[in-house]
Amino acid sequence: MVIQTQYTYEKRWDDTGEKDLLRIIAEEVGDADPQGVLTYIKEACKSGKTITVGSCRFRMKQ
């Protein structure tokens, strides 16, 4: 599964590795559990949803 990210001020989607996903999520959610949020994002993206966390959107590569 490849997750793509897009900040709200960007127009293009970028493929993002898991290490970078965790870094982005940690920046967006602060003290919350980044690994738990990543697990939620992966599950939600499997059904074709786009998830927004802070100012970043996540989706599964089409």
Predicted model as a PDB file, atoms N, CA, C, CB and O in Angstrom, pLDDT in the B-factor column:
MODEL        1                                                                  
ATOM      1  N   MET A   1       0.847  -1.177   0.000  1.00 83.00           N  
ATOM      2  CA  MET A   1       0.000   0.000   0.000  1.00 83.00           C  
ATOM      3  C   MET A   1       0.893   1.241   0.000  1.00 83.00           C  
ATOM      4  CB  MET A   1      -0.964  -0.002   1.225  1.00 83.00           C  
ATOM      5  O   MET A   1       1.810   1.366   0.811  1.00 83.00           O  
ATOM      6  N   VAL A   2       0.606   2.142  -0.916  1.00 93.00           N  
ATOM      7  CA  VAL A   2       1.353   3.398  -1.008  1.00 93.00           C  
ATOM      8  C   VAL A   2       0.407   4.532  -0.617  1.00 93.00           C  
ATOM      9  CB  VAL A   2       1.942   3.618  -2.457  1.00 93.00           C  
ATOM     10  O   VAL A   2      -0.664   4.700  -1.201  1.00 93.00           O  
ATOM     11  N   ILE A   3       0.823   5.299   0.376  1.00 95.00           N  
ATOM     12  CA  ILE A   3       0.034   6.442   0.830  1.00 95.00           C  
ATOM     13  C   ILE A   3       0.607   7.705   0.200  1.00 95.00           C  
ATOM     14  CB  ILE A   3       0.031   6.546   2.390  1.00 95.00           C  
ATOM     15  O   ILE A   3       1.822   7.897   0.158  1.00 95.00           O  
ATOM     16  N   GLN A   4      -0.279   8.556  -0.287  1.00 96.00           N  
ATOM     17  CA  GLN A   4       0.126   9.836  -0.846  1.00 96.00           C  
ATOM     18  C   GLN A   4      -0.305  10.947   0.098  1.00 96.00           C  
ATOM     19  CB  GLN A   4      -0.476  10.045  -2.258  1.00 96.00           C  
ATOM     20  O   GLN A   4      -1.320  10.835   0.784  1.00 96.00           O  
ATOM     21  N   THR A   5       0.476  12.017   0.126  1.00 97.00           N  
ATOM     22  CA  THR A   5       0.162  13.163   0.974  1.00 97.00           C  
ATOM     23  C   THR A   5       0.061  14.432   0.148  1.00 97.00           C  
ATOM     24  CB  THR A   5       1.217  13.328   2.068  1.00 97.00           C  
ATOM     25  O   THR A   5       0.661  14.559  -0.919  1.00 97.00           O  
ATOM     26  N   GLN A   6      -0.713  15.363   0.674  1.00 97.00           N  
ATOM     27  CA  GLN A   6      -0.859  16.669   0.046  1.00 97.00           C  
ATOM     28  C   GLN A   6      -1.177  17.677   1.141  1.00 97.00           C  
ATOM     29  CB  GLN A   6      -1.972  16.658  -1.059  1.00 97.00           C  
ATOM     30  O   GLN A   6      -2.162  17.521   1.863  1.00 97.00           O  
ATOM     31  N   TYR A   7      -0.352  18.708   1.268  1.00 96.00           N  
ATOM     32  CA  TYR A   7      -0.686  19.790   2.189  1.00 96.00           C  
ATOM     33  C   TYR A   7      -1.767  20.643   1.548  1.00 96.00           C  
ATOM     34  CB  TYR A   7       0.571  20.648   2.544  1.00 96.00           C  
ATOM     35  O   TYR A   7      -1.881  20.682   0.323  1.00 96.00           O  
ATOM     36  N   THR A   8      -2.549  21.318   2.350  1.00 93.00           N  
ATOM     37  CA  THR A   8      -3.686  22.075   1.837  1.00 93.00           C  
ATOM     38  C   THR A   8      -3.275  23.180   0.873  1.00 93.00           C  
ATOM     39  CB  THR A   8      -4.458  22.670   2.982  1.00 93.00           C  
ATOM     40  O   THR A   8      -4.084  23.596   0.043  1.00 93.00           O  
ATOM     41  N   TYR A   9      -2.046  23.664   0.958  1.00 94.00           N  
ATOM     42  CA  TYR A   9      -1.589  24.732   0.079  1.00 94.00           C  
ATOM     43  C   TYR A   9      -0.898  24.204  -1.182  1.00 94.00           C  
ATOM     44  CB  TYR A   9      -0.647  25.643   0.833  1.00 94.00           C  
ATOM     45  O   TYR A   9      -0.417  24.997  -1.992  1.00 94.00           O  
ATOM     46  N   GLU A  10      -0.839  22.874  -1.363  1.00 94.00           N  
ATOM     47  CA  GLU A  10      -0.215  22.276  -2.537  1.00 94.00           C  
ATOM     48  C   GLU A  10      -1.274  21.775  -3.509  1.00 94.00           C  
ATOM     49  CB  GLU A  10       0.716  21.128  -2.126  1.00 94.00           C  
ATOM     50  O   GLU A  10      -2.427  21.566  -3.131  1.00 94.00           O  
ATOM     51  N   LYS A  11      -0.880  21.588  -4.750  1.00 95.00           N  
ATOM     52  CA  LYS A  11      -1.807  21.085  -5.749  1.00 95.00           C  
ATOM     53  C   LYS A  11      -1.528  19.642  -6.143  1.00 95.00           C  
ATOM     54  CB  LYS A  11      -1.759  21.955  -6.965  1.00 95.00           C  
ATOM     55  O   LYS A  11      -2.397  18.985  -6.716  1.00 95.00           O  
ATOM     56  N   ARG A  12      -0.325  19.132  -5.845  1.00 96.00           N  
ATOM     57  CA  ARG A  12       0.009  17.780  -6.277  1.00 96.00           C  
ATOM     58  C   ARG A  12       0.098  16.826  -5.092  1.00 96.00           C  
ATOM     59  CB  ARG A  12       1.324  17.782  -7.048  1.00 96.00           C  
ATOM     60  O   ARG A  12       0.372  17.233  -3.963  1.00 96.00           O  
ATOM     61  N   TRP A  13      -0.139  15.551  -5.374  1.00 96.00           N  
ATOM     62  CA  TRP A  13      -0.014  14.495  -4.385  1.00 96.00           C  
ATOM     63  C   TRP A  13       1.362  13.862  -4.527  1.00 96.00           C  
ATOM     64  CB  TRP A  13      -1.139  13.434  -4.546  1.00 96.00           C  
ATOM     65  O   TRP A  13       1.846  13.666  -5.642  1.00 96.00           O  
ATOM     66  N   ASP A  14       2.000  13.539  -3.394  1.00 96.00           N  
ATOM     67  CA  ASP A  14       3.322  12.921  -3.392  1.00 96.00           C  
ATOM     68  C   ASP A  14       3.270  11.581  -2.673  1.00 96.00           C  
ATOM     69  CB  ASP A  14       4.359  13.848  -2.728  1.00 96.00           C  
ATOM     70  O   ASP A  14       2.634  11.451  -1.628  1.00 96.00           O  
ATOM     71  N   ASP A  15       3.956  10.567  -3.252  1.00 96.00           N  
ATOM     72  CA  ASP A  15       4.113   9.290  -2.561  1.00 96.00           C  
ATOM     73  C   ASP A  15       4.996   9.530  -1.341  1.00 96.00           C  
ATOM     74  CB  ASP A  15       4.729   8.192  -3.507  1.00 96.00           C  
ATOM     75  O   ASP A  15       6.003  10.233  -1.420  1.00 96.00           O  
ATOM     76  N   THR A  16       4.609   8.938  -0.215  1.00 95.00           N  
ATOM     77  CA  THR A  16       5.317   9.203   1.028  1.00 95.00           C  
ATOM     78  C   THR A  16       5.618   7.895   1.744  1.00 95.00           C  
ATOM     79  CB  THR A  16       4.496  10.138   1.934  1.00 95.00           C  
ATOM     80  O   THR A  16       4.735   7.053   1.908  1.00 95.00           O  
ATOM     81  N   GLY A  17       6.856   7.727   2.166  1.00 95.00           N  
ATOM     82  CA  GLY A  17       7.271   6.537   2.901  1.00 95.00           C  
ATOM     83  C   GLY A  17       6.763   6.577   4.336  1.00 95.00           C  
ATOM     84  O   GLY A  17       6.367   7.630   4.837  1.00 95.00           O  
ATOM     85  N   GLU A  18       6.778   5.427   4.989  1.00 93.00           N  
ATOM     86  CA  GLU A  18       6.220   5.327   6.336  1.00 93.00           C  
ATOM     87  C   GLU A  18       6.962   6.201   7.348  1.00 93.00           C  
ATOM     88  CB  GLU A  18       6.245   3.886   6.795  1.00 93.00           C  
ATOM     89  O   GLU A  18       6.338   6.786   8.233  1.00 93.00           O  
ATOM     90  N   LYS A  19       8.281   6.292   7.227  1.00 95.00           N  
ATOM     91  CA  LYS A  19       9.059   7.128   8.148  1.00 95.00           C  
ATOM     92  C   LYS A  19       8.614   8.592   8.040  1.00 95.00           C  
ATOM     93  CB  LYS A  19      10.579   7.001   7.850  1.00 95.00           C  
ATOM     94  O   LYS A  19       8.438   9.272   9.050  1.00 95.00           O  
ATOM     95  N   ASP A  20       8.437   9.063   6.805  1.00 96.00           N  
ATOM     96  CA  ASP A  20       7.988  10.443   6.597  1.00 96.00           C  
ATOM     97  C   ASP A  20       6.535  10.632   7.018  1.00 96.00           C  
ATOM     98  CB  ASP A  20       8.157  10.840   5.133  1.00 96.00           C  
ATOM     99  O   ASP A  20       6.167  11.695   7.517  1.00 96.00           O  
ATOM    100  N   LEU A  21       5.706   9.605   6.819  1.00 95.00           N  
ATOM    101  CA  LEU A  21       4.315   9.697   7.275  1.00 95.00           C  
ATOM    102  C   LEU A  21       4.256   9.923   8.786  1.00 95.00           C  
ATOM    103  CB  LEU A  21       3.535   8.418   6.897  1.00 95.00           C  
ATOM    104  O   LEU A  21       3.505  10.771   9.269  1.00 95.00           O  
ATOM    105  N   LEU A  22       5.054   9.157   9.521  1.00 94.00           N  
ATOM    106  CA  LEU A  22       5.071   9.308  10.977  1.00 94.00           C  
ATOM    107  C   LEU A  22       5.563  10.694  11.390  1.00 94.00           C  
ATOM    108  CB  LEU A  22       5.954   8.230  11.610  1.00 94.00           C  
ATOM    109  O   LEU A  22       5.052  11.276  12.346  1.00 94.00           O  
ATOM    110  N   ARG A  23       6.559  11.223  10.668  1.00 95.00           N  
ATOM    111  CA  ARG A  23       7.070  12.567  10.964  1.00 95.00           C  
ATOM    112  C   ARG A  23       5.993  13.619  10.708  1.00 95.00           C  
ATOM    113  CB  ARG A  23       8.324  12.871  10.114  1.00 95.00           C  
ATOM    114  O   ARG A  23       5.787  14.513  11.530  1.00 95.00           O  
ATOM    115  N   ILE A  24       5.311  13.515   9.578  1.00 95.00           N  
ATOM    116  CA  ILE A  24       4.256  14.478   9.235  1.00 95.00           C  
ATOM    117  C   ILE A  24       3.131  14.421  10.259  1.00 95.00           C  
ATOM    118  CB  ILE A  24       3.702  14.201   7.820  1.00 95.00           C  
ATOM    119  O   ILE A  24       2.653  15.456  10.725  1.00 95.00           O  
ATOM    120  N   ILE A  25       2.713  13.215  10.603  1.00 95.00           N  
ATOM    121  CA  ILE A  25       1.617  13.056  11.566  1.00 95.00           C  
ATOM    122  C   ILE A  25       2.021  13.629  12.919  1.00 95.00           C  
ATOM    123  CB  ILE A  25       1.223  11.566  11.710  1.00 95.00           C  
ATOM    124  O   ILE A  25       1.224  14.309  13.566  1.00 95.00           O  
ATOM    125  N   ALA A  26       3.250  13.362  13.352  1.00 94.00           N  
ATOM    126  CA  ALA A  26       3.728  13.888  14.636  1.00 94.00           C  
ATOM    127  C   ALA A  26       3.708  15.415  14.639  1.00 94.00           C  
ATOM    128  CB  ALA A  26       5.150  13.377  14.933  1.00 94.00           C  
ATOM    129  O   ALA A  26       3.369  16.033  15.648  1.00 94.00           O  
ATOM    130  N   GLU A  27       4.074  16.022  13.505  1.00 94.00           N  
ATOM    131  CA  GLU A  27       4.033  17.485  13.415  1.00 94.00           C  
ATOM    132  C   GLU A  27       2.603  18.010  13.495  1.00 94.00           C  
ATOM    133  CB  GLU A  27       4.687  17.954  12.114  1.00 94.00           C  
ATOM    134  O   GLU A  27       2.357  19.066  14.077  1.00 94.00           O  
ATOM    135  N   GLU A  28       1.671  17.280  12.915  1.00 92.00           N  
ATOM    136  CA  GLU A  28       0.282  17.746  12.839  1.00 92.00           C  
ATOM    137  C   GLU A  28      -0.512  17.501  14.119  1.00 92.00           C  
ATOM    138  CB  GLU A  28      -0.414  17.071  11.691  1.00 92.00           C  
ATOM    139  O   GLU A  28      -1.342  18.331  14.493  1.00 92.00           O  
ATOM    140  N   VAL A  29      -0.272  16.374  14.798  1.00 91.00           N  
ATOM    141  CA  VAL A  29      -1.094  16.039  15.969  1.00 91.00           C  
ATOM    142  C   VAL A  29      -0.425  16.344  17.302  1.00 91.00           C  
ATOM    143  CB  VAL A  29      -1.454  14.588  15.928  1.00 91.00           C  
ATOM    144  O   VAL A  29      -1.070  16.254  18.346  1.00 91.00           O  
ATOM    145  N   GLY A  30       0.837  16.699  17.288  1.00 86.00           N  
ATOM    146  CA  GLY A  30       1.507  17.060  18.533  1.00 86.00           C  
ATOM    147  C   GLY A  30       1.740  15.874  19.444  1.00 86.00           C  
ATOM    148  O   GLY A  30       2.451  14.937  19.079  1.00 86.00           O  
ATOM    149  N   ASP A  31       1.146  15.905  20.629  1.00 82.00           N  
ATOM    150  CA  ASP A  31       1.392  14.881  21.644  1.00 82.00           C  
ATOM    151  C   ASP A  31       0.597  13.602  21.457  1.00 82.00           C  
ATOM    152  CB  ASP A  31       1.094  15.435  22.980  1.00 82.00           C  
ATOM    153  O   ASP A  31       0.814  12.641  22.194  1.00 82.00           O  
ATOM    154  N   ALA A  32      -0.306  13.557  20.507  1.00 87.00           N  
ATOM    155  CA  ALA A  32      -1.100  12.348  20.274  1.00 87.00           C  
ATOM    156  C   ALA A  32      -0.198  11.233  19.743  1.00 87.00           C  
ATOM    157  CB  ALA A  32      -2.262  12.634  19.276  1.00 87.00           C  
ATOM    158  O   ALA A  32       0.971  11.468  19.437  1.00 87.00           O  
ATOM    159  N   ASP A  33      -0.738  10.031  19.636  1.00 91.00           N  
ATOM    160  CA  ASP A  33       0.013   8.847  19.210  1.00 91.00           C  
ATOM    161  C   ASP A  33       0.119   8.793  17.681  1.00 91.00           C  
ATOM    162  CB  ASP A  33      -0.659   7.561  19.745  1.00 91.00           C  
ATOM    163  O   ASP A  33      -0.859   8.439  17.022  1.00 91.00           O  
ATOM    164  N   PRO A  34       1.278   9.132  17.097  1.00 92.00           N  
ATOM    165  CA  PRO A  34       1.409   9.122  15.637  1.00 92.00           C  
ATOM    166  C   PRO A  34       1.194   7.732  15.023  1.00 92.00           C  
ATOM    167  CB  PRO A  34       2.777   9.638  15.247  1.00 92.00           C  
ATOM    168  O   PRO A  34       0.607   7.615  13.948  1.00 92.00           O  
ATOM    169  N   GLN A  35       1.668   6.682  15.701  1.00 93.00           N  
ATOM    170  CA  GLN A  35       1.506   5.329  15.170  1.00 93.00           C  
ATOM    171  C   GLN A  35       0.027   4.943  15.114  1.00 93.00           C  
ATOM    172  CB  GLN A  35       2.290   4.317  16.028  1.00 93.00           C  
ATOM    173  O   GLN A  35      -0.413   4.317  14.150  1.00 93.00           O  
ATOM    174  N   GLY A  36      -0.736   5.310  16.137  1.00 94.00           N  
ATOM    175  CA  GLY A  36      -2.167   5.032  16.149  1.00 94.00           C  
ATOM    176  C   GLY A  36      -2.902   5.785  15.054  1.00 94.00           C  
ATOM    177  O   GLY A  36      -3.805   5.238  14.421  1.00 94.00           O  
ATOM    178  N   VAL A  37      -2.521   7.034  14.826  1.00 94.00           N  
ATOM    179  CA  VAL A  37      -3.139   7.832  13.767  1.00 94.00           C  
ATOM    180  C   VAL A  37      -2.800   7.235  12.411  1.00 94.00           C  
ATOM    181  CB  VAL A  37      -2.675   9.307  13.840  1.00 94.00           C  
ATOM    182  O   VAL A  37      -3.658   7.183  11.531  1.00 94.00           O  
ATOM    183  N   LEU A  38      -1.558   6.782  12.225  1.00 94.00           N  
ATOM    184  CA  LEU A  38      -1.157   6.168  10.960  1.00 94.00           C  
ATOM    185  C   LEU A  38      -1.953   4.891  10.705  1.00 94.00           C  
ATOM    186  CB  LEU A  38       0.352   5.863  10.963  1.00 94.00           C  
ATOM    187  O   LEU A  38      -2.369   4.636   9.574  1.00 94.00           O  
ATOM    188  N   THR A  39      -2.165   4.098  11.731  1.00 95.00           N  
ATOM    189  CA  THR A  39      -2.972   2.881  11.590  1.00 95.00           C  
ATOM    190  C   THR A  39      -4.389   3.231  11.157  1.00 95.00           C  
ATOM    191  CB  THR A  39      -2.999   2.087  12.914  1.00 95.00           C  
ATOM    192  O   THR A  39      -4.945   2.575  10.277  1.00 95.00           O  
ATOM    193  N   TYR A  40      -4.978   4.254  11.764  1.00 94.00           N  
ATOM    194  CA  TYR A  40      -6.317   4.712  11.381  1.00 94.00           C  
ATOM    195  C   TYR A  40      -6.335   5.183   9.922  1.00 94.00           C  
ATOM    196  CB  TYR A  40      -6.785   5.851  12.315  1.00 94.00           C  
ATOM    197  O   TYR A  40      -7.252   4.847   9.173  1.00 94.00           O  
ATOM    198  N   ILE A  41      -5.329   5.957   9.521  1.00 95.00           N  
ATOM    199  CA  ILE A  41      -5.264   6.463   8.150  1.00 95.00           C  
ATOM    200  C   ILE A  41      -5.184   5.311   7.160  1.00 95.00           C  
ATOM    201  CB  ILE A  41      -4.057   7.400   7.974  1.00 95.00           C  
ATOM    202  O   ILE A  41      -5.879   5.323   6.144  1.00 95.00           O  
ATOM    203  N   LYS A  42      -4.348   4.315   7.439  1.00 94.00           N  
ATOM    204  CA  LYS A  42      -4.223   3.165   6.538  1.00 94.00           C  
ATOM    205  C   LYS A  42      -5.533   2.422   6.393  1.00 94.00           C  
ATOM    206  CB  LYS A  42      -3.151   2.214   7.038  1.00 94.00           C  
ATOM    207  O   LYS A  42      -5.915   2.047   5.284  1.00 94.00           O  
ATOM    208  N   GLU A  43      -6.231   2.203   7.505  1.00 94.00           N  
ATOM    209  CA  GLU A  43      -7.519   1.502   7.447  1.00 94.00           C  
ATOM    210  C   GLU A  43      -8.561   2.299   6.672  1.00 94.00           C  
ATOM    211  CB  GLU A  43      -8.031   1.217   8.856  1.00 94.00           C  
ATOM    212  O   GLU A  43      -9.306   1.730   5.875  1.00 94.00           O  
ATOM    213  N   ALA A  44      -8.620   3.601   6.897  1.00 94.00           N  
ATOM    214  CA  ALA A  44      -9.604   4.441   6.220  1.00 94.00           C  
ATOM    215  C   ALA A  44      -9.288   4.561   4.732  1.00 94.00           C  
ATOM    216  CB  ALA A  44      -9.652   5.831   6.863  1.00 94.00           C  
ATOM    217  O   ALA A  44     -10.201   4.605   3.907  1.00 94.00           O  
ATOM    218  N   CYS A  45      -8.012   4.615   4.385  1.00 93.00           N  
ATOM    219  CA  CYS A  45      -7.631   4.755   2.980  1.00 93.00           C  
ATOM    220  C   CYS A  45      -7.922   3.493   2.178  1.00 93.00           C  
ATOM    221  CB  CYS A  45      -6.159   5.101   2.872  1.00 93.00           C  
ATOM    222  O   CYS A  45      -8.113   3.564   0.964  1.00 93.00           O  
ATOM    223  N   LYS A  46      -7.958   2.340   2.842  1.00 92.00           N  
ATOM    224  CA  LYS A  46      -8.281   1.094   2.150  1.00 92.00           C  
ATOM    225  C   LYS A  46      -9.660   1.156   1.510  1.00 92.00           C  
ATOM    226  CB  LYS A  46      -8.209  -0.083   3.118  1.00 92.00           C  
ATOM    227  O   LYS A  46      -9.896   0.532   0.475  1.00 92.00           O  
ATOM    228  N   SER A  47     -10.566   1.905   2.119  1.00 91.00           N  
ATOM    229  CA  SER A  47     -11.927   2.010   1.581  1.00 91.00           C  
ATOM    230  C   SER A  47     -12.080   3.187   0.623  1.00 91.00           C  
ATOM    231  CB  SER A  47     -12.927   2.145   2.717  1.00 91.00           C  
ATOM    232  O   SER A  47     -13.195   3.530   0.231  1.00 91.00           O  
ATOM    233  N   GLY A  48     -10.958   3.807   0.245  1.00 91.00           N  
ATOM    234  CA  GLY A  48     -10.989   4.875  -0.742  1.00 91.00           C  
ATOM    235  C   GLY A  48     -11.192   6.273  -0.189  1.00 91.00           C  
ATOM    236  O   GLY A  48     -11.383   7.216  -0.956  1.00 91.00           O  
ATOM    237  N   LYS A  49     -11.153   6.422   1.114  1.00 94.00           N  
ATOM    238  CA  LYS A  49     -11.352   7.734   1.725  1.00 94.00           C  
ATOM    239  C   LYS A  49     -10.077   8.568   1.681  1.00 94.00           C  
ATOM    240  CB  LYS A  49     -11.824   7.580   3.167  1.00 94.00           C  
ATOM    241  O   LYS A  49      -8.967   8.036   1.643  1.00 94.00           O  
ATOM    242  N   THR A  50     -10.257   9.874   1.686  1.00 95.00           N  
ATOM    243  CA  THR A  50      -9.163  10.819   1.859  1.00 95.00           C  
ATOM    244  C   THR A  50      -9.295  11.387   3.263  1.00 95.00           C  
ATOM    245  CB  THR A  50      -9.185  11.957   0.764  1.00 95.00           C  
ATOM    246  O   THR A  50     -10.350  11.907   3.627  1.00 95.00           O  
ATOM    247  N   ILE A  51      -8.234  11.291   4.051  1.00 95.00           N  
ATOM    248  CA  ILE A  51      -8.255  11.706   5.448  1.00 95.00           C  
ATOM    249  C   ILE A  51      -7.444  12.986   5.597  1.00 95.00           C  
ATOM    250  CB  ILE A  51      -7.699  10.587   6.373  1.00 95.00           C  
ATOM    251  O   ILE A  51      -6.351  13.100   5.043  1.00 95.00           O  
ATOM    252  N   THR A  52      -7.972  13.941   6.337  1.00 95.00           N  
ATOM    253  CA  THR A  52      -7.263  15.180   6.616  1.00 95.00           C  
ATOM    254  C   THR A  52      -6.863  15.208   8.091  1.00 95.00           C  
ATOM    255  CB  THR A  52      -8.137  16.412   6.254  1.00 95.00           C  
ATOM    256  O   THR A  52      -7.692  15.015   8.980  1.00 95.00           O  
ATOM    257  N   VAL A  53      -5.584  15.451   8.325  1.00 93.00           N  
ATOM    258  CA  VAL A  53      -5.055  15.593   9.687  1.00 93.00           C  
ATOM    259  C   VAL A  53      -4.313  16.918   9.721  1.00 93.00           C  
ATOM    260  CB  VAL A  53      -4.107  14.378  10.095  1.00 93.00           C  
ATOM    261  O   VAL A  53      -3.261  17.064   9.099  1.00 93.00           O  
ATOM    262  N   GLY A  54      -4.858  17.875  10.441  1.00 92.00           N  
ATOM    263  CA  GLY A  54      -4.248  19.198  10.466  1.00 92.00           C  
ATOM    264  C   GLY A  54      -4.326  19.829   9.088  1.00 92.00           C  
ATOM    265  O   GLY A  54      -5.417  20.004   8.545  1.00 92.00           O  
ATOM    266  N   SER A  55      -3.183  20.171   8.522  1.00 95.00           N  
ATOM    267  CA  SER A  55      -3.157  20.783   7.193  1.00 95.00           C  
ATOM    268  C   SER A  55      -2.654  19.828   6.118  1.00 95.00           C  
ATOM    269  CB  SER A  55      -2.290  22.020   7.215  1.00 95.00           C  
ATOM    270  O   SER A  55      -2.223  20.266   5.051  1.00 95.00           O  
ATOM    271  N   CYS A  56      -2.706  18.521   6.390  1.00 96.00           N  
ATOM    272  CA  CYS A  56      -2.210  17.529   5.440  1.00 96.00           C  
ATOM    273  C   CYS A  56      -3.299  16.501   5.141  1.00 96.00           C  
ATOM    274  CB  CYS A  56      -0.943  16.833   5.987  1.00 96.00           C  
ATOM    275  O   CYS A  56      -4.010  16.055   6.043  1.00 96.00           O  
ATOM    276  N   ARG A  57      -3.421  16.133   3.874  1.00 97.00           N  
ATOM    277  CA  ARG A  57      -4.382  15.120   3.451  1.00 97.00           C  
ATOM    278  C   ARG A  57      -3.633  13.841   3.100  1.00 97.00           C  
ATOM    279  CB  ARG A  57      -5.226  15.618   2.241  1.00 97.00           C  
ATOM    280  O   ARG A  57      -2.494  13.882   2.633  1.00 97.00           O  
ATOM    281  N   PHE A  58      -4.283  12.714   3.330  1.00 97.00           N  
ATOM    282  CA  PHE A  58      -3.703  11.404   3.056  1.00 97.00           C  
ATOM    283  C   PHE A  58      -4.688  10.589   2.226  1.00 97.00           C  
ATOM    284  CB  PHE A  58      -3.345  10.663   4.376  1.00 97.00           C  
ATOM    285  O   PHE A  58      -5.894  10.628   2.469  1.00 97.00           O  
ATOM    286  N   ARG A  59      -4.169   9.849   1.245  1.00 96.00           N  
ATOM    287  CA  ARG A  59      -5.002   8.947   0.457  1.00 96.00           C  
ATOM    288  C   ARG A  59      -4.140   7.813  -0.055  1.00 96.00           C  
ATOM    289  CB  ARG A  59      -5.690   9.691  -0.718  1.00 96.00           C  
ATOM    290  O   ARG A  59      -2.912   7.898  -0.059  1.00 96.00           O  
ATOM    291  N   MET A  60      -4.813   6.727  -0.495  1.00 95.00           N  
ATOM    292  CA  MET A  60      -4.097   5.613  -1.073  1.00 95.00           C  
ATOM    293  C   MET A  60      -3.826   5.935  -2.540  1.00 95.00           C  
ATOM    294  CB  MET A  60      -4.897   4.286  -0.919  1.00 95.00           C  
ATOM    295  O   MET A  60      -4.671   6.529  -3.209  1.00 95.00           O  
ATOM    296  N   LYS A  61      -2.665   5.550  -3.041  1.00 90.00           N  
ATOM    297  CA  LYS A  61      -2.302   5.828  -4.426  1.00 90.00           C  
ATOM    298  C   LYS A  61      -3.291   5.156  -5.361  1.00 90.00           C  
ATOM    299  CB  LYS A  61      -0.866   5.352  -4.726  1.00 90.00           C  
ATOM    300  O   LYS A  61      -3.638   3.987  -5.193  1.00 90.00           O  
ATOM    301  N   GLN A  62      -3.734   5.912  -6.341  1.00 79.00           N  
ATOM    302  CA  GLN A  62      -4.723   5.403  -7.289  1.00 79.00           C  
ATOM    303  C   GLN A  62      -4.078   4.776  -8.479  1.00 79.00           C  
ATOM    304  CB  GLN A  62      -5.640   6.496  -7.736  1.00 79.00           C  
ATOM    305  O   GLN A  62      -4.772   4.296  -9.375  1.00 79.00           O  
TER     306      GLN A  62                                                      
ENDMDL                                                                          
END                                                                             
